[in-house]
């Protein structure tokens, strides 16, 4: 976020407006990506540890992006599709390797 602070104010405003205008699509994409990566992580967990680790790291990265976004976007984006994102985040609390990232993301929603 510090890098964003150093951007020219006019450019920063343009970037913010573009992000805001496309936030529904961004959240939809991130939600689908998270679900897909978590599913792949769970599928490979017992059979292929290297592949499982790859999908776990991707899932954690998506959660990190969501954590940053949920802090400042309108709650409507988080609650879209009957709160499916929140439901999925809560389900990740039972995954040992994703629990902390999911909890931090949920904490930002509050």
C-alpha positions in Angstrom: 0.0 0.0 0.0 2.9 2.3 0.6 3.8 2.2 -3.1 0.2 3.3 -4.0 0.8 6.3 -1.7 3.7 7.5 -3.8 1.7 7.5 -7.1 0.7 10.9 -8.5 -2.6 12.0 -6.9 -4.4 12.2 -10.3 -3.2 8.7 -11.3 -4.1 7.3 -7.8 -7.6 8.7 -8.2 -7.9 7.1 -11.6 -6.6 3.7 -10.3 -9.0 3.9 -7.4 -12.0 4.6 -9.6 -11.1 1.8 -12.0 -10.7 -0.6 -9.1 -14.0 0.5 -7.6 -15.8 0.3 -10.9 -14.6 -3.3 -11.5 -14.7 -4.6 -8.0 -17.7 -6.9 -8.6 -15.7 -8.7 -11.3 -12.6 -8.7 -9.3 -14.3 -10.3 -6.3 -16.1 -12.8 -8.5 -12.8 -13.8 -10.1 -11.0 -14.1 -6.7 -13.8 -16.1 -5.2 -13.8 -18.6 -8.0 -10.0 -18.8 -8.0 -10.0 -19.4 -4.3 -12.5 -22.2 -4.5 -10.7 -23.9 -7.4 -7.3 -23.7 -5.7 -8.6 -25.0 -2.4 -10.3 -27.9 -4.2 -7.1 -28.7 -6.0 -5.2 -28.5 -2.7 -7.5 -30.9 -1.0 -7.4 -33.3 -4.0 -3.6 -33.5 -4.0 -3.1 -33.4 -0.3 -2.7 -37.2 0.1 -1.5 -38.1 -3.3 1.0 -35.5 -4.3 2.6 -33.3 -1.6 4.4 -31.0 -4.0 1.3 -30.3 -6.0 -0.7 -29.8 -2.8 1.8 -27.3 -1.6 1.6 -25.3 -4.8 -2.2 -25.0 -4.6 -1.9 -24.2 -0.9 0.4 -21.3 -1.6 -1.9 -20.0 -4.4 -4.8 -20.2 -2.0 -2.9 -18.3 0.6 -2.0 -15.6 -2.0 -5.7 -15.2 -3.0 -6.6 -14.9 0.7 -3.9 -12.2 1.1 -5.4 -10.2 -1.8 -8.9 -10.6 -0.4 -7.7 -9.5 3.0 -6.5 -6.2 1.6 -9.6 -5.7 -0.5 -12.2 -6.5 2.2 -10.8 -3.7 4.3 -11.9 -0.9 2.0 -14.6 -2.2 -0.4 -18.3 -1.8 0.2 -19.6 -4.8 2.2 -22.0 -5.6 -0.7 -19.1 -7.1 -2.6 -18.2 -9.3 0.4 -21.8 -10.3 0.8 -22.6 -11.0 -2.9 -24.2 -14.3 -3.8 -25.8 -14.7 -0.3 -22.5 -14.3 1.5 -20.9 -17.3 -0.2 -17.4 -15.8 0.2 -17.9 -15.6 4.0 -19.2 -19.2 4.1 -16.2 -20.4 2.2 -13.8 -18.4 4.4 -15.4 -19.9 7.4 -15.0 -23.4 6.0 -11.3 -22.8 5.5 -10.9 -22.4 9.3 -10.9 -26.2 9.4 -7.9 -26.4 7.0 -4.7 -26.3 9.0 -2.6 -24.6 6.3 -5.2 -22.0 5.4 -6.7 -21.3 8.8 -4.6 -18.3 9.7 -5.0 -16.6 6.3 -8.8 -17.2 6.3 -9.1 -15.9 9.8 -7.1 -12.7 9.0 -9.4 -12.2 6.0 -12.5 -12.6 8.1 -11.1 -10.3 10.7 -10.8 -7.5 8.1 -14.5 -8.0 7.3 -15.4 -7.0 10.9 
